Amino acid sequence: MPDERLSKISAISKSTKTINAAITFVDIAGLVKGASKGEGLGNKFLSHVREVDAIIHLTRCFDSEKIQNVNKNVDPVRDIEIIETEILLSDLESLQKRLEKNNKKKLEKDELNFLEQCLELINNGKKLDYLKKKYSKDLIKKSGLLSLKPRIIVCNVDEKILPNGNKYSEMCKKKFSDEIIIIVCADIEDQIMNLQTRDRKDFMLESGIKSTGLDNLITTGYNTLDLSTFFTSGTEESRDWTV
């Protein structure tokens, strides 16, 4: 987790070590249309998604003949909607099981009302997002519904059009106007990470990059999860902690 405050605190304390807080990203691959029915990695993919606190859609937003595309054309909106549909179908199955007569008796009134509203919205082809404002975070988390997890959309673009994006990232912004959207270029990120630390700043200045896409993603992920930081500092080490 990049944090200039920690560097300053460490300098004041003349700390031997400086230890940043960390956030973990899990690369989950293999989702295809029909995953909720067991296609591709199917249920294995969906079980991995259940374990995370937020979902990042890393979507292709560039043309290239060198890199294979499983589809005939580049369409990030289509790709995201395939994932969202499979997640909704998985939630639909989960809700139906939990709202069977035998299971209803085990639910508290608030939880029952919440799950019934979720089922009604999905059956009507609507998103569940507005329920986040209506119900407590604890109840939403307890539900375990994948479509209620916080989301970030990351548009992977060609380096020539950083940082403004292109027609594909604009498609995402237009379609998913309420979502958090970040524009990155994985190719440039790779180049930066392969440089020595002292050369990275020079490369970024020459390329007109104020901060790396990875740093932006880390910070955005941190904020999306509603995390905060507190510090401890001494001569041995300065460290930031996550709460």
C-alpha positions in Angstrom: 0.0 0.0 0.0 1.8 3.2 -1.1 1.6 5.9 1.6 3.8 9.0 1.7 2.9 9.6 5.3 4.7 6.4 6.4 7.9 7.5 4.6 7.8 10.8 6.5 7.1 9.2 9.8 9.9 6.7 9.2 12.3 9.5 8.4 11.4 11.4 11.6 11.9 8.3 13.8 15.1 7.3 11.8 13.6 3.8 11.6 15.8 0.8 10.4 12.7 -0.8 8.7 9.7 0.6 7.0 6.8 -1.8 6.6 3.8 -0.9 4.4 0.3 -2.4 4.9 -0.6 -4.9 2.2 -3.6 -5.8 0.1 -4.0 -9.1 -1.6 -5.2 -9.6 -5.2 -6.2 -13.0 -6.4 -6.1 -13.8 -10.1 -9.1 -15.9 -10.9 -9.3 -17.1 -14.6 -11.5 -19.3 -16.6 -15.0 -17.8 -16.5 -17.0 -18.4 -19.7 -20.7 -18.2 -20.6 -22.4 -21.0 -18.8 -20.1 -21.1 -15.8 -23.1 -21.2 -13.4 -24.1 -24.5 -15.1 -20.5 -25.9 -14.7 -19.0 -24.8 -18.1 -15.3 -24.0 -18.1 -14.0 -23.9 -14.5 -17.7 -23.3 -13.6 -18.4 -23.8 -9.9 -14.7 -23.8 -9.0 -14.5 -20.2 -10.4 -17.6 -19.1 -8.5 -16.4 -20.7 -5.2 -13.2 -18.7 -5.6 -15.2 -15.5 -6.0 -17.1 -16.2 -2.8 -13.8 -16.0 -0.8 -12.9 -12.4 -1.9 -14.1 -9.1 -0.4 -14.4 -7.3 -3.7 -14.4 -8.2 -7.4 -12.2 -6.5 -10.1 -13.2 -6.9 -13.7 -9.9 -6.6 -15.7 -11.1 -6.2 -19.2 -9.4 -6.0 -22.6 -9.7 -2.5 -24.2 -7.2 -2.7 -27.0 -6.8 -4.2 -30.5 -3.8 -6.4 -31.3 -3.2 -9.1 -33.8 -0.4 -10.4 -31.7 -2.6 -11.3 -28.7 -5.2 -14.0 -29.2 -8.8 -13.1 -28.5 -11.3 -15.9 -27.7 -14.1 -13.8 -29.3 -14.3 -12.4 -32.8 -14.0 -8.8 -31.7 -13.0 -6.7 -28.7 -16.1 -5.7 -26.6 -15.4 -5.1 -22.9 -19.1 -4.4 -22.1 -20.0 -7.8 -23.5 -17.2 -9.5 -21.5 -18.3 -7.8 -18.2 -21.9 -8.6 -18.8 -21.2 -12.3 -19.3 -19.5 -12.4 -15.9 -22.2 -10.4 -14.2 -24.9 -12.7 -15.7 -23.1 -15.8 -14.5 -22.8 -14.3 -11.0 -26.5 -13.4 -11.0 -27.5 -16.9 -12.1 -25.3 -18.3 -9.3 -27.0 -16.0 -6.8 -30.4 -16.9 -8.1 -29.8 -20.6 -7.5 -28.4 -19.8 -4.0 -31.4 -17.7 -3.1 -33.9 -20.3 -4.3 -32.3 -23.0 -2.1 -32.2 -20.7 0.9 -35.9 -19.7 0.5 -37.2 -23.2 0.3 -39.9 -23.9 2.9 -37.7 -25.9 5.2 -34.9 -23.3 5.2 -37.2 -20.2 5.6 -37.9 -21.2 9.2 -34.2 -20.8 10.1 -34.1 -17.2 8.9 -34.7 -14.1 11.0 -37.4 -11.7 9.7 -34.9 -9.0 8.4 -32.8 -11.6 6.6 -35.9 -13.2 5.1 -37.2 -9.9 3.8 -33.8 -9.0 2.4 -33.4 -12.4 0.6 -36.9 -12.2 -0.8 -36.3 -8.8 -2.2 -33.0 -10.0 -3.8 -34.8 -12.9 -5.4 -37.6 -10.6 -6.8 -35.1 -8.2 -8.3 -33.0 -10.9 -10.0 -36.2 -12.5 -11.4 -37.1 -9.1 -12.9 -33.7 -8.7 -14.4 -32.6 -5.9 -12.1 -29.4 -5.3 -10.2 -29.2 -5.6 -6.4 -27.0 -2.5 -5.9 -29.6 -0.2 -4.5 -30.2 -2.6 -1.6 -26.7 -1.7 -0.3 -28.1 1.6 0.9 -31.2 0.0 2.4 -29.7 -2.8 4.5 -26.7 -3.0 6.9 -23.3 -4.1 5.7 -23.4 -7.0 8.2 -26.6 -8.4 6.6 -25.3 -7.9 3.1 -22.0 -9.7 4.0 -23.9 -12.5 5.8 -26.0 -13.1 2.6 -22.8 -14.2 0.7 -24.4 -13.0 -2.6 -21.7 -12.5 -5.2 -23.5 -9.7 -7.0 -23.5 -7.6 -3.9 -19.7 -7.6 -3.5 -18.0 -4.2 -4.2 -16.8 -4.0 -7.8 -14.0 -2.2 -9.7 -13.6 -2.2 -13.5 -10.1 -2.0 -14.8 -9.7 -1.2 -18.5 -6.5 -2.5 -19.9 -5.6 -0.2 -22.8 -2.8 0.3 -25.3 0.1 2.4 -24.1 -0.3 5.0 -26.9 -3.6 6.3 -25.4 -2.7 6.5 -21.7 -4.0 8.1 -19.5 -7.2 9.2 -21.3 -8.4 5.9 -22.5 -10.0 5.0 -25.9 -13.3 4.0 -27.5 -13.4 0.8 -25.5 -12.9 2.4 -22.1 -15.4 5.0 -23.1 -17.9 2.2 -23.8 -17.3 1.0 -20.2 -17.7 4.4 -18.7 -21.0 5.0 -20.6 -22.5 1.6 -19.7 -21.3 1.3 -16.2 -21.5 5.0 -15.2 -22.1 4.1 -11.5 -19.1 1.8 -11.2 -15.5 2.6 -10.2 -13.4 2.5 -13.4 -9.6 2.6 -13.7 -7.5 2.8 -16.9 -4.2 1.0 -16.9 -1.8 -0.4 -19.5 -0.5 -3.8 -18.4 2.3 -3.5 -20.9 3.7 -0.3 -19.4 3.2 -1.7 -15.9 5.3 -4.7 -16.8 8.0 -2.3 -18.2 8.0 -0.3 -15.0 8.2 -3.3 -12.7 11.2 -4.6 -14.6 13.2 -1.4 -14.1 15.5 -0.7 -11.1 13.8 1.4 -8.5 16.0 4.4 -9.3 15.1 4.2 -13.0 11.3 4.0 -12.5 10.8 7.7 -11.7 12.7 8.8 -14.8 10.7 6.4 -17.0 7.4 7.6 -15.5 8.4 11.3 -16.0 9.3 10.6 -19.6 6.1 8.8 -20.2 3.9 11.4 -18.5 2.8 9.0 -15.8 2.1 10.5 -12.3 1.5 7.1 -10.6 1.5 3.5 -11.7 -1.7 1.8 -12.5 -0.9 -0.8 -9.8 -0.6 2.0 -7.2 -3.9 3.4 -8.4 -5.5 0.0 -8.2 -4.1 -0.7 -4.7 -5.4 2.7 -3.4 -8.8 2.3 -5.0 -9.1 -1.3 -3.7 -8.2 0.0 -0.2 -10.9 2.7 -0.3 -13.5 0.4 -1.9 -13.1 -2.0 1.1 -13.5 1.0 3.4 -10.1 0.3 5.1 -8.2 2.8 7.1 -4.6 3.0 8.3 -2.9 3.7 11.7 0.8 3.9 12.3 3.4 2.7 14.8 6.9 4.1 14.7 10.2 3.8 16.5 13.9 3.4 15.8 13.5 -0.3 14.9 10.6 0.1 12.5 7.8 2.3 11.2 4.7 0.4 10.1 1.2 1.1 8.9 -1.6 -1.2 9.9 -5.0 -1.8 8.3 -8.3 -1.5 10.2 
